[in-house]
């Protein structure tokens, strides 16, 4: 089974899109961390459906309930179980099209793997709905990282081929909450929104790119050769259903450069070893080098679209057509931004605990 992530800070996801609830168990959180419902709710609200013009009309309150692991406002060291209830569920279209796998979805592969016993409603285990559990876990991870001055930022840098202009860190912090797309470039955000609305009107959808940056990461996080920092970050990010690509630093563009262009020269600033550029994305040899950890994820267009598509009838074994009706995001990118930040924080937190950077008891 593959529903758990992490070695010492372990996250176990449970629930399905149209089941009773979606939740997470976080094991390995140090005792003594100040934690309230509001700390989790603040993060969950950023990915809640119905909060963006680009998002689904499914209206879930997503009120977080902490069931264990917290007493008198502090973590106890026991597993922390958190959930939100699924309330605004409409399974009618899924029941009607039970044997018609939606192109771009996991309907066919899930049906085959689980012999048809899987909960297919709303995509079940393979729905973006399950990422609310990732965000709940990430909220705890971010609080732990903040104790060490580590900050995680994520923002939209491209939608439908429309690219945001690069911004400095302070601008990213200021601007990402200023528009529904969580883009640090307001002018580009307006163009992106227009493109999304056009795609929606045409029964189609758009994908995009999210960048995430972790600041003040200490040198030494990562466990080569197999538990490298990039490897575990990529694994966590690929658990997000819509993610189809991950790159670090200069990423795929490194393949077009010479070594003299892509290498990051070392220098000393204020008695600290730094690099003058950051093409490595803050990671060398699978270990953090003290520079900002920079990564980008490619998010595919929402596969649920109104346009008619070719499929097959798995029961009758003959060709069929399908146009997906229901409540779906025309672009998943804005709601995926807090999920990307959460998965980055969760992975960094696990490595920080493994390195002893975060202690077993917070005092």
C-alpha positions in Angstrom: 0.0 0.0 0.0 1.2 3.5 -0.8 -0.9 5.9 1.3 1.9 7.0 3.6 4.8 9.5 3.0 7.9 10.3 5.0 10.2 8.4 7.4 10.0 10.3 10.8 7.4 12.9 10.0 4.9 10.4 8.4 1.7 11.5 6.6 -1.0 8.9 5.9 -3.9 10.0 3.7 -7.4 8.5 3.9 -10.8 9.1 2.4 -12.3 9.4 -1.1 -13.9 12.2 -3.1 -17.5 11.2 -2.5 -17.1 9.2 0.6 -18.0 10.4 4.1 -14.8 12.4 4.7 -11.2 13.1 3.6 -8.5 13.2 6.2 -4.9 12.6 7.3 -2.9 11.1 10.2 0.4 12.8 10.9 2.7 10.7 13.0 6.1 11.9 14.3 5.2 15.5 15.0 7.3 16.7 18.0 5.4 17.3 21.3 5.0 20.8 22.5 4.1 22.5 19.2 1.5 25.2 19.7 -1.4 24.1 17.4 -5.0 25.3 17.0 -7.7 24.5 14.6 -7.2 28.0 13.0 -3.6 27.1 12.1 -4.9 24.3 9.9 -8.1 26.0 8.7 -6.1 29.0 7.3 -4.2 26.7 4.9 -7.2 24.6 4.0 -9.3 27.7 3.1 -6.7 28.5 0.4 -7.5 25.4 -1.6 -11.2 25.1 -0.8 -13.5 24.7 -3.8 -15.6 27.6 -4.9 -13.1 30.3 -3.9 -11.8 31.1 -7.4 -13.5 32.1 -10.7 -11.5 29.3 -12.2 -12.7 26.6 -9.8 -15.5 24.1 -9.5 -18.9 25.1 -8.2 -18.8 22.3 -5.7 -19.2 24.1 -2.4 -17.5 22.4 0.5 -17.2 24.1 3.9 -14.1 22.1 4.6 -14.3 22.7 8.3 -11.2 21.0 9.8 -11.7 18.7 12.8 -8.6 17.7 14.9 -9.5 14.3 16.5 -6.3 13.4 18.3 -2.8 14.4 19.1 -3.5 17.9 20.5 -4.2 18.8 24.1 -4.4 22.2 25.8 -3.3 23.8 22.5 -0.1 21.8 22.1 0.8 18.6 20.3 1.2 15.7 22.6 3.6 13.5 20.5 0.8 11.1 19.6 -0.5 10.7 16.0 -2.5 13.7 14.9 -5.7 12.8 13.1 -7.5 15.5 11.1 -10.5 15.4 8.7 -13.0 17.4 6.8 -16.5 16.0 5.9 -17.7 15.7 2.3 -21.1 17.4 2.2 -21.8 18.8 -1.2 -21.7 15.5 -3.1 -23.4 14.8 -6.4 -22.6 11.3 -7.8 -25.3 11.1 -10.4 -23.1 11.6 -13.5 -20.6 9.1 -12.2 -23.2 6.4 -11.6 -24.7 7.0 -15.0 -21.3 6.6 -16.7 -19.9 3.9 -14.5 -18.3 1.9 -17.3 -17.2 4.9 -19.5 -13.6 5.8 -18.4 -13.0 9.5 -18.7 -10.0 10.3 -20.9 -7.1 11.7 -18.8 -8.5 10.3 -15.6 -7.5 7.1 -13.6 -10.9 5.5 -14.1 -9.6 2.7 -16.4 -6.4 2.0 -14.4 -8.2 2.0 -11.0 -11.0 -0.2 -12.4 -8.3 -2.7 -13.6 -6.1 -2.6 -10.5 -9.0 -3.0 -8.0 -11.2 -5.3 -10.0 -14.0 -2.8 -10.2 -14.4 -2.6 -6.4 -12.9 0.9 -6.2 -15.1 3.9 -5.2 -15.2 5.5 -8.6 -17.5 8.4 -7.6 -15.8 11.7 -8.2 -12.6 9.9 -9.0 -12.5 8.3 -5.5 -9.0 8.0 -4.3 -7.6 9.6 -7.4 -9.5 12.9 -7.1 -7.9 16.2 -6.5 -10.3 16.3 -3.5 -7.8 14.1 -1.5 -5.3 16.9 -1.6 -7.1 18.7 1.3 -5.4 16.1 3.5 -2.0 17.1 2.1 -2.7 20.7 3.0 -3.7 19.8 6.6 -0.4 17.9 7.0 1.5 20.7 5.4 0.1 23.3 7.8 1.7 21.4 10.7 5.0 21.0 8.8 5.1 24.8 8.0 4.6 25.7 11.7 7.5 23.4 12.6 9.7 24.8 9.8 8.9 28.4 10.9 10.5 27.6 14.3 13.8 27.3 12.4 13.1 30.3 10.2 12.4 28.2 7.1 9.7 29.8 4.8 7.9 28.1 1.9 6.3 30.2 -0.8 4.4 28.9 -3.9 2.9 30.9 -6.8 1.5 30.6 -10.3 4.0 31.4 -13.0 2.2 30.2 -16.1 -1.3 29.3 -17.2 -2.2 28.4 -20.8 1.1 29.5 -22.1 0.8 33.0 -20.5 3.9 33.6 -18.4 4.3 35.8 -15.4 7.3 38.1 -15.2 9.9 37.0 -12.6 9.5 38.8 -9.3 11.6 39.3 -6.2 10.7 37.4 -3.0 9.1 40.5 -1.4 6.9 41.0 -4.4 5.8 37.4 -4.4 4.8 37.6 -0.7 2.8 40.8 -1.3 1.1 39.9 -4.6 0.1 36.2 -4.4 -3.0 36.9 -2.2 -4.0 39.9 -4.3 -5.6 37.8 -7.1 -7.6 34.6 -7.4 -4.9 32.9 -9.4 -2.1 33.4 -6.8 0.1 34.9 -9.4 2.8 37.5 -8.3 2.4 39.4 -11.6 -1.1 41.1 -11.6 -1.0 42.0 -15.3 -0.3 38.4 -16.3 -2.9 37.2 -13.8 -5.6 39.2 -15.6 -4.6 37.7 -19.0 -4.6 34.2 -17.5 -8.1 34.7 -16.1 -9.4 35.8 -19.5 -7.8 32.7 -21.1 -9.4 30.4 -18.4 -12.8 32.0 -19.0 -12.4 31.5 -22.8 -11.5 27.8 -22.3 -14.4 27.3 -20.0 -16.9 28.8 -22.5 -15.6 26.4 -25.1 -16.0 23.4 -22.8 -12.3 23.0 -22.4 -9.6 23.6 -19.7 -6.0 24.9 -19.2 -2.9 23.7 -17.4 0.1 25.7 -16.1 3.2 25.9 -14.0 3.6 26.5 -10.2 6.9 27.6 -8.7 7.8 26.9 -5.1 10.7 28.3 -3.1 12.0 27.4 0.3 14.0 30.1 2.0 16.6 29.7 4.8 16.9 25.9 4.3 20.1 24.8 6.2 22.9 23.0 4.5 22.8 19.2 4.9 19.2 18.1 4.4 19.0 14.9 2.3 20.0 11.3 2.6 21.9 9.9 -0.5 21.9 7.8 -2.4 18.2 6.9 -2.6 16.5 9.3 -0.2 17.9 12.4 -1.9 16.2 15.8 -1.2 15.1 16.2 -4.9 13.9 12.6 -5.1 11.6 12.8 -2.0 10.4 16.2 -3.0 9.5 14.9 -6.5 7.8 11.8 -5.0 5.6 14.0 -2.8 4.8 16.4 -5.6 3.8 13.6 -8.0 1.3 12.5 -5.4 -0.7 15.6 -6.5 -3.1 14.1 -9.1 -2.6 16.8 -11.7 1.2 17.1 -11.6 3.0 15.7 -14.7 6.5 17.2 -14.4 8.9 18.5 -11.7 12.2 20.4 -12.2 14.7 22.0 -9.9 16.7 25.2 -10.4 17.5 25.6 -14.1 15.7 22.3 -14.7 15.4 21.1 -18.3 17.0 24.2 -19.6 20.3 22.9 -18.1 20.4 20.5 -21.0 20.9 23.4 -23.4 23.7 25.1 -21.5 27.4 24.6 -21.1 29.0 23.7 -17.8 30.5 27.2 -17.5 26.9 28.6 -17.8 25.1 26.2 -15.5 27.7 25.8 -12.7 27.1 27.9 -9.6 30.4 29.6 -8.5 31.1 29.6 -4.7 31.8 32.7 -2.7 31.8 33.9 0.9 29.3 36.5 2.1 29.2 37.6 5.7 31.3 34.6 6.7 28.9 32.1 5.1 29.6 30.0 2.0 27.1 30.8 -0.8 26.8 30.4 -4.5 26.6 33.4 -6.8 23.9 31.8 -8.9 21.3 29.1 -8.1 21.0 26.9 -11.2 21.2 23.9 -8.9 18.0 25.0 -7.1 19.6 24.8 -3.7 20.5 21.1 -4.0 23.8 19.4 -4.8 24.3 15.7 -4.6 20.8 15.3 -3.2 21.7 17.5 -0.3 20.6 21.1 0.4 23.5 23.5 0.0 22.1 26.5 2.0 20.7 28.4 -1.0 16.9 28.7 -1.6 15.4 25.4 -2.8 13.6 26.3 -6.0 11.4 23.9 -8.0 8.6 24.1 -10.5 5.8 21.7 -11.2 3.8 21.3 -14.5 0.1 20.9 -13.9 -1.9 19.3 -16.7 -5.2 20.7 -18.0 -8.2 19.5 -16.0 -9.2 16.3 -17.9 -12.9 16.7 -17.1 -14.1 18.8 -20.0 -17.4 19.5 -21.8 -16.1 18.7 -25.2 -17.2 15.3 -26.6 -14.3 12.7 -26.4 -13.8 9.2 -27.6 -13.8 6.4 -25.0 -14.9 2.8 -24.6 -17.7 1.0 -22.7 -15.8 -1.3 -20.4 -18.8 -3.5 -19.8 -19.9 -3.9 -23.4 -16.4 -3.7 -24.8 -17.3 -1.4 -27.6 -16.4 2.2 -28.6 -18.4 5.1 -27.0 -18.3 8.9 -26.6 -18.4 11.0 -23.5 -18.7 14.6 -22.6 -18.1 15.2 -18.9 -20.9 16.9 -17.1 -20.7 18.1 -13.6 -18.7 20.6 -11.5 -15.1 20.8 -12.4 -12.3 23.3 -12.4 -11.5 25.0 -15.8 -8.0 25.3 -14.4 -6.7 23.4 -11.4 -3.5 25.5 -11.1 -4.7 28.2 -8.5 -6.1 25.6 -6.1 -2.9 23.5 -6.5 -0.6 26.3 -5.3 -1.2 25.7 -1.6 -1.0 21.9 -2.2 2.4 22.3 -3.8 3.6 24.4 -0.8 2.2 21.9 1.6 4.0 18.9 0.0 7.3 20.9 -0.1 6.9 21.8 3.5 6.0 18.2 4.6 9.1 16.8 2.8 11.5 19.4 4.2 10.0 18.9 7.7 10.7 15.1 7.5 14.3 15.7 6.5 14.8 18.4 9.1 13.6 16.0 11.8 15.8 13.2 10.4 18.8 15.6 10.6 18.0 16.7 14.1 17.4 20.3 13.0 13.9 20.1 14.5 14.0 18.4 18.0 11.6 15.7 19.4 10.2 18.1 21.9 9.4 21.8 21.3 10.2 23.9 24.4 
